[in-house]
Amino acid sequence: MKKALLALLVLAMVAAPAFAQFKVGLVTDVGGIDDKSFNQGTWEGIVRFAQDNKLPKANYKYLQSSAEADYVPNLSTFADEGLNLIIAPGFLFEKAMGDVAANYPARKFLIIDTVVAKPNVVSATFAEHEGSFLVGVAAALKAKADGKNILGFLGGMQFPLIEKFQAGFEQGVKAVDPSLTILVDYAGDFAAPDKGQAIAQKQFNAGAYIIFHAAGGTGNGMIKEAKERSQKGDIRWGIGVDKDQYSDGVYGSKSAVLTSMMKRVDVAAYEVSKMTMQGKFPGGQVMVFSLANDGVGIPDNNPNLSNDIVAKVKEYAAKIKSGALKVSEVPAK
């Protein structure tokens, strides 16, 4: 018994310095570390992982990209520094990640939101269409309760990935009331709040009551527009994305953010960091974060949604989790 305890103590003593030496880095996309969206959410997962495992502050860091041309140099910088895990959030990293992973086969990488088929890369993807269905249900019920019949969707760039948000949102809305109108616009940019605000102005002027965005930093302009109108008494709502954006819509004691479609990029960053540190790096695998494993969904607290709406959203979530309801990834033509 004493020998077994001694062996465990030795293992723990060996593991502790190994964990303390673990280093993880994030390379942001052009939205920056404080984009209130994808980069920020991923970084929060890394910070939580580091704090839970008592990593020194020097062992977790980020490099900001101001242009796509920075992706390869930034990823390579961390690879040269010998970090144990290098994380990049967003499908725009796909080519850069593939190139750098090939150049540094001994390094370990996590790419979020797309798939890079390399043995030293783990790919985290999300069932965005499932979470978007739920906020579509919430938006439709809120609009109907307030006597409104027009909603909006604002996408960043028009790729199949972002179309998954549109597809789910539209299906959620139509599941509640097929007669509701949904305006759809793409900004062609994920880091242009001014474009997001201009599109929001157009959709709100056309009668949209609630706009759901899947546009990263561009969507912050939409939330700004909803907030400014609501402050003046013209109540409009935005639906956040990736993380709970309630605080971004605050004016006075209220918020113009109805709810948010959360992609738990923080969970992906946290879990893969933990697996890597424990020697269980799932290289070459695709990890899917869906409603079934709480990888997508709405926040736990939704001050702007009535209990009835939350209950209905949970009903639909249960149907999707059980497989009784299938949500298409492709918008209806």
Buried (B, 14 or more C-beta within 10 A) or exposed (E): EEEEEEEEEEEEEEEEEEBEEBBBBBBBBBBBEEBBBBBBBBBBBBBBBBEEBEBEEEBBBBBBBEEEEBBBEBBBBBBEEEBBBBBBBBBBBBEBBBBBBEEBEEBBBBBBBBBBEBEBBBBBBBBBBBBBBBBBBBBBBBBBEEEBEBBBBBBBBBEEBBBBBBBBBBBBBBBBEEEBEBBBBBBEBBBBBEBBBBBBBBBBEEEBBBBBBBBBBBBBBBBBBBBBBBEEEEBBBBBBBBBBBBEBBEEEEBBBBBBBBBBBBBBBBBBBBBBBBEEEBBBEBBBEBBBBBEBBBBBEEBEBBEEEBBEBBBEBBEBBBEEEBEBEBEBEE
